[in-house]
Every structure is written in C-alpha cells, then in structure tokens.
Amino acid sequence: MKITKATKNDKKEALKIASDLKDWFNEEGLKNMKIDFELNSVVVAKEDKKVLGFLCYTSYCGKMLLMWMGIKKEKQRKGIGQQLLKWLENESKKLGFTSIEVETLPDEDDYEPYKRTRSFYYKNGFERILYKKARVEGWDDQIVLEKKI
C-alpha cells in the first residue's frame, strides 16, 4: 500500500468511498467534503491503483488539522487509517508542528459508529481537549481531540 497526494481522479474515488460510509457522512457532510477537497490537502492510500482510504487536512496557527478521513468499509480495521495518520504525523513533524487536532462527536453521544471513531483516535494517542456546542441549529456538538507529536 502507498500513500500519495490525491489526484483529481483520486478525490472522486475518495468521495465515492465517503458516500458509501452512510453511518458517518450525510449529504451535507459530503457536500462540505467536496469543497474541502478542493481548498485543502488530500492524500489517499492506494493498493493496485485503487483508493482504499483518504485523509483531508490543513493547518492553522502552527497546528495540523485533520478534517476528513475515511476507509472503504470492507478495508476498515486493517491498519489503513493508522498508516494515514502516521503519514500525517510525519508531515506535521517536517513542518515543525507539535500537534494534530481533529473534531468528532462527543463521548456523550452513544452513536455506535462514532464510538468506534473515538476509540480509534484515543488508541492512537489523541486526548480530548475541548467541548464545542453546536453553532448551527440541527448540527451536533463536537469535541476537539489533540495528539501531541
């Protein structure tokens, strides 16, 4: 498996993967993701020229921000997410950053897919640093997780 900067075609494949992950990404999320893919950086994990997973990121004030990540359903729990995260850590170190942040649903939300998401981040060294109330009616509260690197 190889992690590379996403081409235009890779981004289309990544959006297809995200659209198949309905437990995590709704229509509004997919719409925002498509815009974020154009404005920010995206890498993909590929095997035999097929995209297996993606990670969209940016930076802000000396921190790396992980915006979106997804792995093909049938390829989840095989270490692809960890490899994408490790790639982002290495990229962050090269740039002199000291942490990576990600937002997700709070621990208080018992929605099963996001229990697994939070578990993934906690197992990979992230810690909860902030609780954010939803700023838009109908949106979910979020927590900010941080990994020191």
Phi and psi in radians as a Rosetta constraint file:
Dihedral C 1 N 2 CA 2 C 2 CIRCULARHARMONIC -2.269 0.35
Dihedral N 2 CA 2 C 2 N 3 CIRCULARHARMONIC 2.459 0.35
Dihedral C 2 N 3 CA 3 C 3 CIRCULARHARMONIC -1.871 0.35
Dihedral N 3 CA 3 C 3 N 4 CIRCULARHARMONIC 2.182 0.35
Dihedral C 3 N 4 CA 4 C 4 CIRCULARHARMONIC -2.401 0.35
Dihedral N 4 CA 4 C 4 N 5 CIRCULARHARMONIC 2.807 0.35
Dihedral C 4 N 5 CA 5 C 5 CIRCULARHARMONIC -1.079 0.35
Dihedral N 5 CA 5 C 5 N 6 CIRCULARHARMONIC 2.423 0.35
Dihedral C 5 N 6 CA 6 C 6 CIRCULARHARMONIC -1.323 0.35
Dihedral N 6 CA 6 C 6 N 7 CIRCULARHARMONIC 2.355 0.35
Dihedral C 6 N 7 CA 7 C 7 CIRCULARHARMONIC -1.482 0.35
Dihedral N 7 CA 7 C 7 N 8 CIRCULARHARMONIC 3.037 0.35
Dihedral C 7 N 8 CA 8 C 8 CIRCULARHARMONIC -1.005 0.35
Dihedral N 8 CA 8 C 8 N 9 CIRCULARHARMONIC -0.739 0.35
Dihedral C 8 N 9 CA 9 C 9 CIRCULARHARMONIC -1.181 0.35
Dihedral N 9 CA 9 C 9 N 10 CIRCULARHARMONIC -0.691 0.35
Dihedral C 9 N 10 CA 10 C 10 CIRCULARHARMONIC -1.035 0.35
Dihedral N 10 CA 10 C 10 N 11 CIRCULARHARMONIC -0.705 0.35
Dihedral C 10 N 11 CA 11 C 11 CIRCULARHARMONIC -1.122 0.35
Dihedral N 11 CA 11 C 11 N 12 CIRCULARHARMONIC -0.660 0.35
Dihedral C 11 N 12 CA 12 C 12 CIRCULARHARMONIC -1.091 0.35
Dihedral N 12 CA 12 C 12 N 13 CIRCULARHARMONIC -0.766 0.35
Dihedral C 12 N 13 CA 13 C 13 CIRCULARHARMONIC -1.106 0.35
Dihedral N 13 CA 13 C 13 N 14 CIRCULARHARMONIC -0.705 0.35
Dihedral C 13 N 14 CA 14 C 14 CIRCULARHARMONIC -1.112 0.35
Dihedral N 14 CA 14 C 14 N 15 CIRCULARHARMONIC -0.734 0.35
Dihedral C 14 N 15 CA 15 C 15 CIRCULARHARMONIC -1.120 0.35
Dihedral N 15 CA 15 C 15 N 16 CIRCULARHARMONIC -0.600 0.35
Dihedral C 15 N 16 CA 16 C 16 CIRCULARHARMONIC -1.141 0.35
Dihedral N 16 CA 16 C 16 N 17 CIRCULARHARMONIC -0.750 0.35
Dihedral C 16 N 17 CA 17 C 17 CIRCULARHARMONIC -1.029 0.35
Dihedral N 17 CA 17 C 17 N 18 CIRCULARHARMONIC -0.835 0.35
Dihedral C 17 N 18 CA 18 C 18 CIRCULARHARMONIC -1.071 0.35
Dihedral N 18 CA 18 C 18 N 19 CIRCULARHARMONIC -0.699 0.35
Dihedral C 18 N 19 CA 19 C 19 CIRCULARHARMONIC -1.163 0.35
Dihedral N 19 CA 19 C 19 N 20 CIRCULARHARMONIC -0.414 0.35
Dihedral C 19 N 20 CA 20 C 20 CIRCULARHARMONIC -1.448 0.35
Dihedral N 20 CA 20 C 20 N 21 CIRCULARHARMONIC -0.190 0.35
Dihedral C 20 N 21 CA 21 C 21 CIRCULARHARMONIC -1.730 0.35
Dihedral N 21 CA 21 C 21 N 22 CIRCULARHARMONIC 1.091 0.35
Dihedral C 21 N 22 CA 22 C 22 CIRCULARHARMONIC -1.115 0.35
Dihedral N 22 CA 22 C 22 N 23 CIRCULARHARMONIC -0.386 0.35
Dihedral C 22 N 23 CA 23 C 23 CIRCULARHARMONIC -1.218 0.35
Dihedral N 23 CA 23 C 23 N 24 CIRCULARHARMONIC -0.333 0.35
Dihedral C 23 N 24 CA 24 C 24 CIRCULARHARMONIC -1.965 0.35
Dihedral N 24 CA 24 C 24 N 25 CIRCULARHARMONIC -0.647 0.35
Dihedral C 24 N 25 CA 25 C 25 CIRCULARHARMONIC -2.135 0.35
Dihedral N 25 CA 25 C 25 N 26 CIRCULARHARMONIC 2.075 0.35
Dihedral C 25 N 26 CA 26 C 26 CIRCULARHARMONIC -1.615 0.35
Dihedral N 26 CA 26 C 26 N 27 CIRCULARHARMONIC -3.126 0.35
Dihedral C 26 N 27 CA 27 C 27 CIRCULARHARMONIC -1.032 0.35
Dihedral N 27 CA 27 C 27 N 28 CIRCULARHARMONIC -0.743 0.35
Dihedral C 27 N 28 CA 28 C 28 CIRCULARHARMONIC -1.134 0.35
Dihedral N 28 CA 28 C 28 N 29 CIRCULARHARMONIC -0.721 0.35
Dihedral C 28 N 29 CA 29 C 29 CIRCULARHARMONIC -1.067 0.35
Dihedral N 29 CA 29 C 29 N 30 CIRCULARHARMONIC -0.738 0.35
Dihedral C 29 N 30 CA 30 C 30 CIRCULARHARMONIC -1.127 0.35
Dihedral N 30 CA 30 C 30 N 31 CIRCULARHARMONIC -0.679 0.35
Dihedral C 30 N 31 CA 31 C 31 CIRCULARHARMONIC -1.094 0.35
Dihedral N 31 CA 31 C 31 N 32 CIRCULARHARMONIC -0.798 0.35
Dihedral C 31 N 32 CA 32 C 32 CIRCULARHARMONIC -1.143 0.35
Dihedral N 32 CA 32 C 32 N 33 CIRCULARHARMONIC -0.675 0.35
Dihedral C 32 N 33 CA 33 C 33 CIRCULARHARMONIC -1.078 0.35
Dihedral N 33 CA 33 C 33 N 34 CIRCULARHARMONIC -0.756 0.35
Dihedral C 33 N 34 CA 34 C 34 CIRCULARHARMONIC -1.024 0.35
Dihedral N 34 CA 34 C 34 N 35 CIRCULARHARMONIC -0.750 0.35
Dihedral C 34 N 35 CA 35 C 35 CIRCULARHARMONIC -1.148 0.35
Dihedral N 35 CA 35 C 35 N 36 CIRCULARHARMONIC -0.799 0.35
Dihedral C 35 N 36 CA 36 C 36 CIRCULARHARMONIC -1.075 0.35
Dihedral N 36 CA 36 C 36 N 37 CIRCULARHARMONIC -0.607 0.35
Dihedral C 36 N 37 CA 37 C 37 CIRCULARHARMONIC -1.102 0.35
Dihedral N 37 CA 37 C 37 N 38 CIRCULARHARMONIC -0.544 0.35
Dihedral C 37 N 38 CA 38 C 38 CIRCULARHARMONIC -1.401 0.35
Dihedral N 38 CA 38 C 38 N 39 CIRCULARHARMONIC -0.606 0.35
Dihedral C 38 N 39 CA 39 C 39 CIRCULARHARMONIC -1.601 0.35
Dihedral N 39 CA 39 C 39 N 40 CIRCULARHARMONIC -0.298 0.35
Dihedral C 39 N 40 CA 40 C 40 CIRCULARHARMONIC -2.207 0.35
Dihedral N 40 CA 40 C 40 N 41 CIRCULARHARMONIC -3.059 0.35
Dihedral C 40 N 41 CA 41 C 41 CIRCULARHARMONIC -1.581 0.35
Dihedral N 41 CA 41 C 41 N 42 CIRCULARHARMONIC 2.487 0.35
Dihedral C 41 N 42 CA 42 C 42 CIRCULARHARMONIC -2.352 0.35
Dihedral N 42 CA 42 C 42 N 43 CIRCULARHARMONIC 2.333 0.35
Dihedral C 42 N 43 CA 43 C 43 CIRCULARHARMONIC -2.092 0.35
Dihedral N 43 CA 43 C 43 N 44 CIRCULARHARMONIC 2.720 0.35
Dihedral C 43 N 44 CA 44 C 44 CIRCULARHARMONIC -2.265 0.35
Dihedral N 44 CA 44 C 44 N 45 CIRCULARHARMONIC 2.627 0.35
Dihedral C 44 N 45 CA 45 C 45 CIRCULARHARMONIC -1.723 0.35
Dihedral N 45 CA 45 C 45 N 46 CIRCULARHARMONIC 2.158 0.35
Dihedral C 45 N 46 CA 46 C 46 CIRCULARHARMONIC -2.182 0.35
Dihedral N 46 CA 46 C 46 N 47 CIRCULARHARMONIC 2.554 0.35
Dihedral C 46 N 47 CA 47 C 47 CIRCULARHARMONIC -2.438 0.35
Dihedral N 47 CA 47 C 47 N 48 CIRCULARHARMONIC 2.237 0.35
Dihedral C 47 N 48 CA 48 C 48 CIRCULARHARMONIC 0.899 0.35
Dihedral N 48 CA 48 C 48 N 49 CIRCULARHARMONIC 0.756 0.35
Dihedral C 48 N 49 CA 49 C 49 CIRCULARHARMONIC 1.131 0.35
Dihedral N 49 CA 49 C 49 N 50 CIRCULARHARMONIC 0.188 0.35
Dihedral C 49 N 50 CA 50 C 50 CIRCULARHARMONIC -1.839 0.35
Dihedral N 50 CA 50 C 50 N 51 CIRCULARHARMONIC 2.357 0.35
Dihedral C 50 N 51 CA 51 C 51 CIRCULARHARMONIC -1.340 0.35
Dihedral N 51 CA 51 C 51 N 52 CIRCULARHARMONIC 2.199 0.35
Dihedral C 51 N 52 CA 52 C 52 CIRCULARHARMONIC -1.805 0.35
Dihedral N 52 CA 52 C 52 N 53 CIRCULARHARMONIC -0.444 0.35
Dihedral C 52 N 53 CA 53 C 53 CIRCULARHARMONIC -2.892 0.35
Dihedral N 53 CA 53 C 53 N 54 CIRCULARHARMONIC 2.925 0.35
Dihedral C 53 N 54 CA 54 C 54 CIRCULARHARMONIC -2.530 0.35
Dihedral N 54 CA 54 C 54 N 55 CIRCULARHARMONIC 2.807 0.35
Dihedral C 54 N 55 CA 55 C 55 CIRCULARHARMONIC -2.563 0.35
Dihedral N 55 CA 55 C 55 N 56 CIRCULARHARMONIC 2.206 0.35
Dihedral C 55 N 56 CA 56 C 56 CIRCULARHARMONIC -1.924 0.35
Dihedral N 56 CA 56 C 56 N 57 CIRCULARHARMONIC 2.324 0.35
Dihedral C 56 N 57 CA 57 C 57 CIRCULARHARMONIC -2.549 0.35
Dihedral N 57 CA 57 C 57 N 58 CIRCULARHARMONIC 2.870 0.35
Dihedral C 57 N 58 CA 58 C 58 CIRCULARHARMONIC -2.655 0.35
Dihedral N 58 CA 58 C 58 N 59 CIRCULARHARMONIC -3.073 0.35
Dihedral C 58 N 59 CA 59 C 59 CIRCULARHARMONIC -2.307 0.35
Dihedral N 59 CA 59 C 59 N 60 CIRCULARHARMONIC 2.770 0.35
Dihedral C 59 N 60 CA 60 C 60 CIRCULARHARMONIC -2.729 0.35
Dihedral N 60 CA 60 C 60 N 61 CIRCULARHARMONIC 2.127 0.35
Dihedral C 60 N 61 CA 61 C 61 CIRCULARHARMONIC 0.885 0.35
Dihedral N 61 CA 61 C 61 N 62 CIRCULARHARMONIC 0.805 0.35
Dihedral C 61 N 62 CA 62 C 62 CIRCULARHARMONIC 1.365 0.35
Dihedral N 62 CA 62 C 62 N 63 CIRCULARHARMONIC 0.242 0.35
Dihedral C 62 N 63 CA 63 C 63 CIRCULARHARMONIC -2.155 0.35
Dihedral N 63 CA 63 C 63 N 64 CIRCULARHARMONIC 2.588 0.35
Dihedral C 63 N 64 CA 64 C 64 CIRCULARHARMONIC -1.553 0.35
Dihedral N 64 CA 64 C 64 N 65 CIRCULARHARMONIC 2.338 0.35
Dihedral C 64 N 65 CA 65 C 65 CIRCULARHARMONIC -1.999 0.35
Dihedral N 65 CA 65 C 65 N 66 CIRCULARHARMONIC 2.053 0.35
Dihedral C 65 N 66 CA 66 C 66 CIRCULARHARMONIC -1.492 0.35
Dihedral N 66 CA 66 C 66 N 67 CIRCULARHARMONIC 2.018 0.35
Dihedral C 66 N 67 CA 67 C 67 CIRCULARHARMONIC -1.646 0.35
Dihedral N 67 CA 67 C 67 N 68 CIRCULARHARMONIC -0.834 0.35
Dihedral C 67 N 68 CA 68 C 68 CIRCULARHARMONIC -2.505 0.35
Dihedral N 68 CA 68 C 68 N 69 CIRCULARHARMONIC 2.474 0.35
Dihedral C 68 N 69 CA 69 C 69 CIRCULARHARMONIC -2.591 0.35
Dihedral N 69 CA 69 C 69 N 70 CIRCULARHARMONIC 2.456 0.35
Dihedral C 69 N 70 CA 70 C 70 CIRCULARHARMONIC -2.726 0.35
Dihedral N 70 CA 70 C 70 N 71 CIRCULARHARMONIC 2.574 0.35
Dihedral C 70 N 71 CA 71 C 71 CIRCULARHARMONIC -2.217 0.35
Dihedral N 71 CA 71 C 71 N 72 CIRCULARHARMONIC 2.416 0.35
Dihedral C 71 N 72 CA 72 C 72 CIRCULARHARMONIC -0.825 0.35
Dihedral N 72 CA 72 C 72 N 73 CIRCULARHARMONIC 2.366 0.35
Dihedral C 72 N 73 CA 73 C 73 CIRCULARHARMONIC -0.872 0.35
Dihedral N 73 CA 73 C 73 N 74 CIRCULARHARMONIC -0.843 0.35
Dihedral C 73 N 74 CA 74 C 74 CIRCULARHARMONIC -1.286 0.35
Dihedral N 74 CA 74 C 74 N 75 CIRCULARHARMONIC -0.140 0.35
Dihedral C 74 N 75 CA 75 C 75 CIRCULARHARMONIC -1.877 0.35
Dihedral N 75 CA 75 C 75 N 76 CIRCULARHARMONIC 0.032 0.35
Dihedral C 75 N 76 CA 76 C 76 CIRCULARHARMONIC -1.195 0.35
Dihedral N 76 CA 76 C 76 N 77 CIRCULARHARMONIC 2.688 0.35
Dihedral C 76 N 77 CA 77 C 77 CIRCULARHARMONIC 1.137 0.35
Dihedral N 77 CA 77 C 77 N 78 CIRCULARHARMONIC 0.568 0.35
Dihedral C 77 N 78 CA 78 C 78 CIRCULARHARMONIC -2.154 0.35
Dihedral N 78 CA 78 C 78 N 79 CIRCULARHARMONIC 0.234 0.35
Dihedral C 78 N 79 CA 79 C 79 CIRCULARHARMONIC 1.597 0.35
Dihedral N 79 CA 79 C 79 N 80 CIRCULARHARMONIC 0.001 0.35
Dihedral C 79 N 80 CA 80 C 80 CIRCULARHARMONIC -1.177 0.35
Dihedral N 80 CA 80 C 80 N 81 CIRCULARHARMONIC -0.777 0.35
Dihedral C 80 N 81 CA 81 C 81 CIRCULARHARMONIC -1.050 0.35
Dihedral N 81 CA 81 C 81 N 82 CIRCULARHARMONIC -0.725 0.35
Dihedral C 81 N 82 CA 82 C 82 CIRCULARHARMONIC -1.103 0.35
Dihedral N 82 CA 82 C 82 N 83 CIRCULARHARMONIC -0.675 0.35
Dihedral C 82 N 83 CA 83 C 83 CIRCULARHARMONIC -1.187 0.35
Dihedral N 83 CA 83 C 83 N 84 CIRCULARHARMONIC -0.697 0.35
Dihedral C 83 N 84 CA 84 C 84 CIRCULARHARMONIC -1.099 0.35
Dihedral N 84 CA 84 C 84 N 85 CIRCULARHARMONIC -0.746 0.35
Dihedral C 84 N 85 CA 85 C 85 CIRCULARHARMONIC -1.122 0.35
Dihedral N 85 CA 85 C 85 N 86 CIRCULARHARMONIC -0.722 0.35
Dihedral C 85 N 86 CA 86 C 86 CIRCULARHARMONIC -1.095 0.35
Dihedral N 86 CA 86 C 86 N 87 CIRCULARHARMONIC -0.691 0.35
Dihedral C 86 N 87 CA 87 C 87 CIRCULARHARMONIC -1.036 0.35
Dihedral N 87 CA 87 C 87 N 88 CIRCULARHARMONIC -0.778 0.35
Dihedral C 87 N 88 CA 88 C 88 CIRCULARHARMONIC -1.145 0.35
Dihedral N 88 CA 88 C 88 N 89 CIRCULARHARMONIC -0.654 0.35
Dihedral C 88 N 89 CA 89 C 89 CIRCULARHARMONIC -1.067 0.35
Dihedral N 89 CA 89 C 89 N 90 CIRCULARHARMONIC -0.815 0.35
Dihedral C 89 N 90 CA 90 C 90 CIRCULARHARMONIC -1.090 0.35
Dihedral N 90 CA 90 C 90 N 91 CIRCULARHARMONIC -0.745 0.35
Dihedral C 90 N 91 CA 91 C 91 CIRCULARHARMONIC -1.079 0.35
Dihedral N 91 CA 91 C 91 N 92 CIRCULARHARMONIC -0.722 0.35
Dihedral C 91 N 92 CA 92 C 92 CIRCULARHARMONIC -1.089 0.35
Dihedral N 92 CA 92 C 92 N 93 CIRCULARHARMONIC -0.761 0.35
Dihedral C 92 N 93 CA 93 C 93 CIRCULARHARMONIC -1.086 0.35
Dihedral N 93 CA 93 C 93 N 94 CIRCULARHARMONIC -0.750 0.35
Dihedral C 93 N 94 CA 94 C 94 CIRCULARHARMONIC -1.005 0.35
Dihedral N 94 CA 94 C 94 N 95 CIRCULARHARMONIC -0.611 0.35
Dihedral C 94 N 95 CA 95 C 95 CIRCULARHARMONIC -1.508 0.35
Dihedral N 95 CA 95 C 95 N 96 CIRCULARHARMONIC -0.059 0.35
Dihedral C 95 N 96 CA 96 C 96 CIRCULARHARMONIC 1.455 0.35
Dihedral N 96 CA 96 C 96 N 97 CIRCULARHARMONIC 0.245 0.35
Dihedral C 96 N 97 CA 97 C 97 CIRCULARHARMONIC -1.335 0.35
Dihedral N 97 CA 97 C 97 N 98 CIRCULARHARMONIC 2.706 0.35
Dihedral C 97 N 98 CA 98 C 98 CIRCULARHARMONIC -1.973 0.35
Dihedral N 98 CA 98 C 98 N 99 CIRCULARHARMONIC -0.054 0.35
Dihedral C 98 N 99 CA 99 C 99 CIRCULARHARMONIC -2.747 0.35
Dihedral N 99 CA 99 C 99 N 100 CIRCULARHARMONIC 2.812 0.35
Dihedral C 99 N 100 CA 100 C 100 CIRCULARHARMONIC -2.139 0.35
Dihedral N 100 CA 100 C 100 N 101 CIRCULARHARMONIC 2.356 0.35
Dihedral C 100 N 101 CA 101 C 101 CIRCULARHARMONIC -2.068 0.35
Dihedral N 101 CA 101 C 101 N 102 CIRCULARHARMONIC 2.615 0.35
Dihedral C 101 N 102 CA 102 C 102 CIRCULARHARMONIC -2.548 0.35
Dihedral N 102 CA 102 C 102 N 103 CIRCULARHARMONIC 2.562 0.35
Dihedral C 102 N 103 CA 103 C 103 CIRCULARHARMONIC -1.880 0.35
Dihedral N 103 CA 103 C 103 N 104 CIRCULARHARMONIC 2.513 0.35
Dihedral C 103 N 104 CA 104 C 104 CIRCULARHARMONIC -2.704 0.35
Dihedral N 104 CA 104 C 104 N 105 CIRCULARHARMONIC 3.075 0.35
Dihedral C 104 N 105 CA 105 C 105 CIRCULARHARMONIC -1.140 0.35
Dihedral N 105 CA 105 C 105 N 106 CIRCULARHARMONIC 2.546 0.35
Dihedral C 105 N 106 CA 106 C 106 CIRCULARHARMONIC -1.237 0.35
Dihedral N 106 CA 106 C 106 N 107 CIRCULARHARMONIC 2.786 0.35
Dihedral C 106 N 107 CA 107 C 107 CIRCULARHARMONIC -0.989 0.35
Dihedral N 107 CA 107 C 107 N 108 CIRCULARHARMONIC -0.505 0.35
Dihedral C 107 N 108 CA 108 C 108 CIRCULARHARMONIC -1.204 0.35
Dihedral N 108 CA 108 C 108 N 109 CIRCULARHARMONIC -0.270 0.35
Dihedral C 108 N 109 CA 109 C 109 CIRCULARHARMONIC -1.565 0.35
Dihedral N 109 CA 109 C 109 N 110 CIRCULARHARMONIC 2.051 0.35
Dihedral C 109 N 110 CA 110 C 110 CIRCULARHARMONIC -1.638 0.35
Dihedral N 110 CA 110 C 110 N 111 CIRCULARHARMONIC 0.348 0.35
Dihedral C 110 N 111 CA 111 C 111 CIRCULARHARMONIC -1.082 0.35
Dihedral N 111 CA 111 C 111 N 112 CIRCULARHARMONIC 2.071 0.35
Dihedral C 111 N 112 CA 112 C 112 CIRCULARHARMONIC -0.939 0.35
Dihedral N 112 CA 112 C 112 N 113 CIRCULARHARMONIC -0.844 0.35
Dihedral C 112 N 113 CA 113 C 113 CIRCULARHARMONIC -1.008 0.35
Dihedral N 113 CA 113 C 113 N 114 CIRCULARHARMONIC -0.623 0.35
Dihedral C 113 N 114 CA 114 C 114 CIRCULARHARMONIC -1.431 0.35
Dihedral N 114 CA 114 C 114 N 115 CIRCULARHARMONIC -0.312 0.35
Dihedral C 114 N 115 CA 115 C 115 CIRCULARHARMONIC -1.084 0.35
Dihedral N 115 CA 115 C 115 N 116 CIRCULARHARMONIC -0.747 0.35
Dihedral C 115 N 116 CA 116 C 116 CIRCULARHARMONIC -1.166 0.35
Dihedral N 116 CA 116 C 116 N 117 CIRCULARHARMONIC -0.683 0.35
Dihedral C 116 N 117 CA 117 C 117 CIRCULARHARMONIC -1.063 0.35
Dihedral N 117 CA 117 C 117 N 118 CIRCULARHARMONIC -0.879 0.35
Dihedral C 117 N 118 CA 118 C 118 CIRCULARHARMONIC -1.090 0.35
Dihedral N 118 CA 118 C 118 N 119 CIRCULARHARMONIC -0.713 0.35
Dihedral C 118 N 119 CA 119 C 119 CIRCULARHARMONIC -1.022 0.35
Dihedral N 119 CA 119 C 119 N 120 CIRCULARHARMONIC -0.737 0.35
Dihedral C 119 N 120 CA 120 C 120 CIRCULARHARMONIC -1.014 0.35
Dihedral N 120 CA 120 C 120 N 121 CIRCULARHARMONIC -0.864 0.35
Dihedral C 120 N 121 CA 121 C 121 CIRCULARHARMONIC -1.146 0.35
Dihedral N 121 CA 121 C 121 N 122 CIRCULARHARMONIC -0.769 0.35
Dihedral C 121 N 122 CA 122 C 122 CIRCULARHARMONIC -1.075 0.35
Dihedral N 122 CA 122 C 122 N 123 CIRCULARHARMONIC -0.733 0.35
Dihedral C 122 N 123 CA 123 C 123 CIRCULARHARMONIC -1.126 0.35
Dihedral N 123 CA 123 C 123 N 124 CIRCULARHARMONIC -0.419 0.35
Dihedral C 123 N 124 CA 124 C 124 CIRCULARHARMONIC -1.742 0.35
Dihedral N 124 CA 124 C 124 N 125 CIRCULARHARMONIC 0.386 0.35
Dihedral C 124 N 125 CA 125 C 125 CIRCULARHARMONIC 1.612 0.35
Dihedral N 125 CA 125 C 125 N 126 CIRCULARHARMONIC 0.133 0.35
Dihedral C 125 N 126 CA 126 C 126 CIRCULARHARMONIC -1.446 0.35
Dihedral N 126 CA 126 C 126 N 127 CIRCULARHARMONIC 2.578 0.35
Dihedral C 126 N 127 CA 127 C 127 CIRCULARHARMONIC -2.244 0.35
Dihedral N 127 CA 127 C 127 N 128 CIRCULARHARMONIC 2.556 0.35
Dihedral C 127 N 128 CA 128 C 128 CIRCULARHARMONIC -1.270 0.35
Dihedral N 128 CA 128 C 128 N 129 CIRCULARHARMONIC 2.251 0.35
Dihedral C 128 N 129 CA 129 C 129 CIRCULARHARMONIC -2.130 0.35
Dihedral N 129 CA 129 C 129 N 130 CIRCULARHARMONIC -0.256 0.35
Dihedral C 129 N 130 CA 130 C 130 CIRCULARHARMONIC -2.793 0.35
Dihedral N 130 CA 130 C 130 N 131 CIRCULARHARMONIC 2.516 0.35
Dihedral C 130 N 131 CA 131 C 131 CIRCULARHARMONIC -1.947 0.35
Dihedral N 131 CA 131 C 131 N 132 CIRCULARHARMONIC 2.228 0.35
Dihedral C 131 N 132 CA 132 C 132 CIRCULARHARMONIC -2.048 0.35
Dihedral N 132 CA 132 C 132 N 133 CIRCULARHARMONIC 2.131 0.35
Dihedral C 132 N 133 CA 133 C 133 CIRCULARHARMONIC -1.242 0.35
Dihedral N 133 CA 133 C 133 N 134 CIRCULARHARMONIC 2.520 0.35
Dihedral C 133 N 134 CA 134 C 134 CIRCULARHARMONIC -1.037 0.35
Dihedral N 134 CA 134 C 134 N 135 CIRCULARHARMONIC 2.357 0.35
Dihedral C 134 N 135 CA 135 C 135 CIRCULARHARMONIC -1.677 0.35
Dihedral N 135 CA 135 C 135 N 136 CIRCULARHARMONIC -0.194 0.35
Dihedral C 135 N 136 CA 136 C 136 CIRCULARHARMONIC -2.149 0.35
Dihedral N 136 CA 136 C 136 N 137 CIRCULARHARMONIC 2.291 0.35
Dihedral C 136 N 137 CA 137 C 137 CIRCULARHARMONIC -1.018 0.35
Dihedral N 137 CA 137 C 137 N 138 CIRCULARHARMONIC 2.335 0.35
Dihedral C 137 N 138 CA 138 C 138 CIRCULARHARMONIC 1.633 0.35
Dihedral N 138 CA 138 C 138 N 139 CIRCULARHARMONIC -0.257 0.35
Dihedral C 138 N 139 CA 139 C 139 CIRCULARHARMONIC -1.505 0.35
Dihedral N 139 CA 139 C 139 N 140 CIRCULARHARMONIC 2.846 0.35
Dihedral C 139 N 140 CA 140 C 140 CIRCULARHARMONIC -1.601 0.35
Dihedral N 140 CA 140 C 140 N 141 CIRCULARHARMONIC 2.621 0.35
Dihedral C 140 N 141 CA 141 C 141 CIRCULARHARMONIC -1.073 0.35
Dihedral N 141 CA 141 C 141 N 142 CIRCULARHARMONIC 2.774 0.35
Dihedral C 141 N 142 CA 142 C 142 CIRCULARHARMONIC -2.341 0.35
Dihedral N 142 CA 142 C 142 N 143 CIRCULARHARMONIC 2.751 0.35
Dihedral C 142 N 143 CA 143 C 143 CIRCULARHARMONIC -2.041 0.35
Dihedral N 143 CA 143 C 143 N 144 CIRCULARHARMONIC 2.654 0.35
Dihedral C 143 N 144 CA 144 C 144 CIRCULARHARMONIC -1.829 0.35
Dihedral N 144 CA 144 C 144 N 145 CIRCULARHARMONIC 2.216 0.35
Dihedral C 144 N 145 CA 145 C 145 CIRCULARHARMONIC -1.907 0.35
Dihedral N 145 CA 145 C 145 N 146 CIRCULARHARMONIC 2.520 0.35
Dihedral C 145 N 146 CA 146 C 146 CIRCULARHARMONIC -2.290 0.35
Dihedral N 146 CA 146 C 146 N 147 CIRCULARHARMONIC 2.462 0.35
Dihedral C 146 N 147 CA 147 C 147 CIRCULARHARMONIC -2.084 0.35
Dihedral N 147 CA 147 C 147 N 148 CIRCULARHARMONIC 2.114 0.35
Dihedral C 147 N 148 CA 148 C 148 CIRCULARHARMONIC -1.343 0.35
Dihedral N 148 CA 148 C 148 N 149 CIRCULARHARMONIC 2.408 0.35
